[in-house]
Amino acid sequence: MNENLGIKWIKQLIEADPTTNEDAVREAKKGIQDYLAASFFANREAIPKQLNNGQPFTYCTSNSPIDKKQRITFASRHHALVNGFRAHYLDIDDTQPSMRGHASAVILSALFAVAHPNDDGQDVISAYIAGVEIGGRLGNLFNPDLYQKGWHATEFIGGFAATAALIKYLNLNESEATNAFSLVASQASGFRFQFGTDAKPLQAGIAARNAIEAVDWTLKGVQGSEDFLFGDRGLFEIFEIDQATGQEVLTASWDGDLQICKPGLWFKAYPFCSAAFRAADAAVTIFRTTGYEFSDIEQVTISFNPGRDAALVYTTPTTGLEGKFSAEYITYLGLKKGYYEPADFTTDPIDEGIQAELAKYRRIITPETDKGLSSTVKITFKDGLSVQEEVWYPTGSPENPLSNKMQFNKLSDSLQNKLLAENIQRDIQTLDQTKINTFLKHINGGNSWDHMH
């Protein structure tokens, strides 16, 4: 491996202290809170419970070794898998635009699988920010081609992001870090044909587990090639990424805006794919501001900029779960009732009458303007009149973020316990100043099913 190409960015990762960036720390705290809310919502679902063998979910164990490099066990692998699956199960967890995937579901599930109550919260935050940074930088290199060719970036890139976080958290040296990245590269996978099935969130859990295993194998002496990115037959050559561009992106300064701040994290207000959020907001706005009879609708068009509906793989979904990835179904719901709820997106079959209505809905592709990405929903009525709404910055995006109250309500609703939500939020706000023992105690309390009864 050319050391100038292959090592510099890994040195930067190890040496960086992202907690000096106050904006990044603030966004990391929001990300941790949102990750927990998404996870707690899924505590009520049957499949995550079954994957965890019917046991309550846990983060860390108090009897794990103080030595961070001794903490990777079969149990930690399992926790990373099931917690990644759970965090992404309802598709209400955050997304990172550069990565085009669900960063926190993977990164934090890996980190919390090896955390210890005596650890410093600042180390958790530092590792989390670093993981998002590497995930975002790799996303800028691999996307959009990776995503548009059918790969699921949450698993493919997420494994690298979580490995970066573990490298930071477990204090791996340059040689260990390089090898861990190489071994996680050998596991890089994940496909979009799984969208609309339980395998999609499972891929988030697999990525978290892959990162744990890559570090474990490294510490046990398993050696991989240093040429996993650069050089002959490396990933950059396979995906036709210019190596000079790769070097420039990966070795960019860690000063200034970091990926967790710009483009930032999207915190979801809706339990479906964020690719549909602009259309969803447009549909809801039309419902709330325009008086119309739903039966008078003749046709609905939904515009996307090129490639931005790639994740929305279903035009005529047969179940609510498939409907999470259908612009047509999501727009129909917004225009029909003006809001969305988890019951709309279950494995239950979609009514045949609704499926027939979806024949009126069609997508069109329009060029991106200088203002940025947008979607327009246009209704044409039977009398020839029409109404339309265009959205650039949907609810939950960094440009139109959820309010602090909305973020807290999401956590409180997920727990069905306002006092516990207040305790967890308070723990998160001081996480960079304390050990994580109280925080872990409270979030494991959130994982207990008893508090929901």
N, C-alpha and C positions, 0 to 999 in steps of 0.2 A: 504493500500500500504506500502511495505517496504521502509522506507524513504531513506535508503542507496542506494537502487536501483533506486527509482523513482524520487528523487529530485536533486541529485548531478549534473546531466548533465544539468538540467534546471537552477540551480544556476550558473553553469559555463557560460551558454548562457547569462544570465542577466549581469553577472559581467565582461565578456570579453570585451576587447576593440580592435577589429581587425584592427582598423585604425592605430595602432602602427606598423603594418606589411606593410612596404612600397610596397613589391611585391604584396600583396593582394589588396592594394589601386589601384595600377597601373592596375591590371587585372580587377578590378571592373569598372574602368573608361572605359576600352575597352568594357566590357560587356554592360554598359549603352548605349554607342554609337551604338553598334551592335543591341541591342534591339530596339532602335529608328529607325534604318535603316530598320529592318524587318517590323516594324509597318508602317512606311511611305510608303514602297512599297505597302502594302495592302490597303492604302487609295484609290487606283484606282479601287479596286475590288467591285463588286456590293453587294455581300452577307454581308461583314462587314458593309457597309453603311446601308443596310436594317436592320441589327441587331441593329444598333444604331438609328433606326427610321429616317434615312435620315439626321441626324444632324452631323455637324463636330465633330470629336473626341476631347476630352479635357482631360487634366491632371489637377486635383485639381480645386478648384474655390477660388477666392480671398476672398469670403465672408464666407469661412468655419471657424469654431471656432478656436481660438488660442489654447484652451485646446484640446490637441490631442485626449483625450478619448471621446470627444463630436463630433468627425468628422465623425463617421460612420452613414450614412444615406441610404435611398433607392437609392439615386443618386450614392453614393460611391460604393454600391454593383453593380449597373449597370455598372459604369465605369470600375470596376475590371473585370467584365465578358466580356464586349465588347473589352477592350484593351488587355486582355489575348487572346481572340479569334483572334483579329487582328494581334497581334505580332507573333502568330504561324500559321496564315492562309496560308501563302505561303511556310511554312516549310524551311525558310531561316534564322531562328533564331538559337541562339546557343544551344548546348547540353552539358551536364555534364556527363562524362563517369560513375562515381560511381552511380549517380542517374539513369542513363540510361533514361534521360528525358530532357526536355527543361526547364531548371531552371529559366532563366531570364524572359521568357514570363509570368510565374506565379508570381514570387517574385516581379518584378518591377511593374507589373500591379496592384498588391495589394498595394504596397507602394505608387505609384503615385495617387492612388484613395483617399488616406488620407493625402497627402502632402499639405502644406500651403506655400505661397510665403515667409513667414518670418522664415521658418525652416532653420536650418543649413544644408548645403550640406554634411558635415561630418557625420551627423546622417543618411542621406540616404545611404551613402556608407557603414557605419558600419552595418546598418540593412541588406543591400543587401548581404554583405560578410557573415554575420551570417546566413542568410537564405540558401545560397549556402552550407555553412558548415554543417548545420543540414540535408539538403537534401542529401548531399554526404555521410554523416555518416549513415543515415538510408538506403540509397541505398546500401552501402557496407554490410548491414545486410540482407536486404530483397531480393536483387538480387544475383544471376541470377534467382532464383526460381520464384519470383514474376513476372518478365517479361516473362519468358518462359511459365508460366502457363496461360498467356493471359491478364494479367493486364497491363494497360497503366500507367507507372510509373510517367509520367508527371502530371497526375491528382492524383494518389494515394499518391505518395511521395511528389509531388509538393505542395499539400495542407498543409502538415506539414512544408515544407520549407518556404512557404509564411507566415504561422502562426508564425514561429520563427522570421521572419523579422519584422512582426507587433509587436510582443512582445518587440523586441528591440526598435523599432521606437516609440511606444506609451508608453514606460516605464512601462510595466505591472510588478507587483510584482510576487513572486514565486507562490502564491496561484492562482492568475489570470492566469498566464502563464500555469500552470499545467492544469487548467480547460479548457483553450482555446485549448490546444493540445487534450484533451479528446473529446471536441466537434467536432473538425475537424476530429478526428479519426472516429466518427460516420458517417461522410460524405465521408470517403475514398472510392473511386470507380475508374472508368475509365477502358476501355477495348480496347484491340488491334483489336477486330473485327470491330472497327470503322475506322481503317486505310484505307485511300483511299476515305473517305467521309468528309463532312464538320463537322461531329461530332468529328473528331479527334482534330482539333484546338479548337472546342468548349469546349472540356474537359480541355484544358489549362485555358480557361476563367472560367470554373466552379470551378477549383481548387483555383484560385485567389479569386473568390467570396466566396467560402467555408471558406477561411481563414478570410475574412472580417466578415462573419456571426458568425464564432466561437468566435471571439473577442467580437463582439457586444453582442451576447447572454450571454457571460461571464460577461460583464460589466452590464448587465441588471439582473443578479442574477440567470441565468439558471445554474444548477449544473450537472456535469457529474461525472463519476467514475474516481478515481485517478489511477485505475489499467488498463488503456488503453493499456499500453505496457507490463509491468511486472505483474506477478501474474496470478492467475487462470482466464482463458478465455480472457486474454489480447492478443494483436496482436502477441506478440512473441510466445505464446503458439499456437495460431491459425496457424501461419506460420512455426511452428516448428523451431524457432530460439532459440539457447541456451541462457539462461538469463545471464550467466556469460560473454559470448561473447558480448552480447548486452551491458552490463555494461561497459566492457572494451572499446568497440568502441565509445560509446556515451560519456564517461567521459575522453577520451584521452585529452592530453594537447592542449590548443589553441595556444601555442607557436610553432614556426617553420612553416613548410609548412601547409597551409590551403587548403581546397578542391578547392577553386577558383584558386589556383596556381598549385596544384598537386592532382589529375591528370589534373586540369584546365578546362577551357571552350574551346569547339570547336566552332570557328566562321566560318560559312558556306560560301563557295564559290559557292555552287550549291543549286538550289531550290528543293532538294529532300532529302530523308532519309539518314542520315549520315552513316547508316550501309552499304550503297553502295559506300561510298566515295573511299575506296581503289580500288575497281573494276573500278570505274569511272576514277580515275587517271591512272590506268593501261591501260584502253581502249584508253584514249586520248593520252597517251605516245606512244602506238603502232601506232596510226593513224599518229602522227607527226614524227615518226622516221622510219617508215617502209613503203616502197612503195608496195602497193598491190591493186589488183582489188577487190572491195567489192563482186562482183559476183562470185569470185573464192573461197569464204569461204565455206568450207564443214561443219565445226562444231566449236562451241566455248564452252569451259568449263570455269567456274568461280568458283574458290575455296574459301571456307570460313572455318575458324576455328569453332569447335563445338559450336553451339548456337548463333553464331555471325550474322547469317542471319535471326534471329527470326522475326525482324521487317519487313522483305521483304516478305510480305505475298502473293504477286501475281507473278505467273510465266508467265501467259498469260493475262496481263491486257487488259481491253476493253476500258478504257479511260486514258487520260494523268494523271488525278488525281490518279487513281490506279497505274499508271506508276511510281509515286513517290516512291512506295514501291515494285518495281520490279527490281531485279538485271539484269534480262534478257533484259528488255526494256532499262534500263539505259546503259548497256554495248553495246547494239545495237546502240544507239545514238552516244556513244563515238567512236565506230569503223566506223560508217557511215559518221559522219561529223566532229568529233573532238572537239565539244563544246556542251554546254547545254544552253538552254534559257527558260524563263518562259512559252513561248508558247508551249513548248513540254509537259507541265504538267497541262493542263487545263481539264475541264470537257468534252471537245470535244472527240468524239470516235476516237480510234486509227485505222488507215487505215487497212483494211483486209490484204493487202499485207505485211504490217509490222508484223501483228500478225502471218502470215504464216512464215515469216522469223524467228520469235522467237522460232519456233520448233527446230531450229539448236542449240539453246543455252541451256545448262544444268549446274546445280550446282553439285559440289562435295565437300565433307567435308575432310579437311586435318588437322592433329594435329598442335597445336601451338608449335612453336620452342622457343628456349631460347631467340631469338631476339625479340619475341613478336608476337602480332596479325598481320596477313597479309592476303592479297587476291592475287590470281594469275589469270590473264586472258590469256588463251591459244587459239590461232586460229590454226586450222588444215585446210589446203587448199586441193582442189580437187586433186592436184598432189602429195599429201602425205607430203609435206613440212609443217613446223609449226613454229610459233613464239609465244613467251610468255613474259609477264612482271609481276613481283611481286612487290607489294607496301606494306610497313609497316606503313609509316607515311604519311597519305594523306594530301592534301592541306587543311589548316585551323585547323589541329590538333595542340595541344600545342608543339609537336616536330617539326612541319613544319607549323608555323603560317602564317597567312596572314600578308603581310608587312603593315607598317603604311599607305603607299600610297593606297594599296588595300582596307584597312579598310575605309580610307577617301572616296575613290571613291564609295564604297558601300553606304555610307551615302549620298554623293552628288547625286548619281544616283537615290536614293530613293526619294530625294526631288526635283530633277530636278532644283536645285538652289544652285550653288556653294557658293555664298556669305552666304546664310543662313546656309549651312553645315559648313562653316568656323566659323561662330558665335557659333553654337551649339558645335562644337568640342572645341572651346576655352573655352566655359562655363564649359564643362565637365572637362577639364584639371585643372581648378581652383575650382572645385566644393567643394573640401574638405576645402577650405579656405574662403568660402563666404556663404551668404544666397542663397536660390534657386530661388529668384524672377525673375532674368534675365533669368536664365536657363528655367524656366517654361514659361516665355513669348516667348522665341524663339522656344521651342518645340511645344507650342500651335500654333505658327505661322506655323510650319511645318505641323500641322494637318489641316490647312486651305487649302481648295481645290483651292482657288484663285491663290496661287502662282504657281500652275501647269499649268495655262492657258497661 
